[in-house]
Amino acid sequence: MDPHLKKVYVPMTETAFFILFCLREPNHGYGVVQTVERLTEGAVRLAPGTMYGSLSKMEKDGVIRFIREEDKRKLYQITELGRELLQLELKRIARLYQIAKEAL
């Protein structure tokens, strides 16, 4: 894994985390926004500008890839590199949770 990309993505922003998490299956930007709102019960709302800017950057970085267009919506899916980064972030979050749980 490119050390620069690892440094850019770990730790992840909330937006990057949810995009990668939601793109484990093909989805489009608006679908990701809806999924995140549902998963977080409305606590996290991804703004369109943030979402589409992030999708563009993440595609350029090779962590997601364009699959196809459906009903004028671009479908994306996480790449193997994106999966590796997501797993690193999940391990980091689990480690933080374990430390906090033990301290409290």
Steps between C-alpha positions, in 0.01 A plus 500: 500500500622847411610666828368836377148361447512330840594833658221680310228248592592373849359637720199552274256780490145399584405568137773272359413226749132499410566516127732199510270316738198559277682414177576143603212443255449716188314821576470859382563819695139565592463137607799540732346818647172315567677196649709713735194690622321170562797333675561801726130576555553843349798592720733515198392673181744517212465822303493460120811716446698302755371171365572558133836664568598200714383250237710676238812507720455141613460380141816689401686342795384153395307415816168483314425438135225599259292195407235630261231761454141414588212745457750789463666403829859379523542176692823452694650214699791471742827363358736255671712798611189662643415178687851493651467860615153436643632199694786708641250763614266242653792353697601849614146575618475164680833569675377844614174350624684228693731754666206720602299202626789380716568850636138558600 
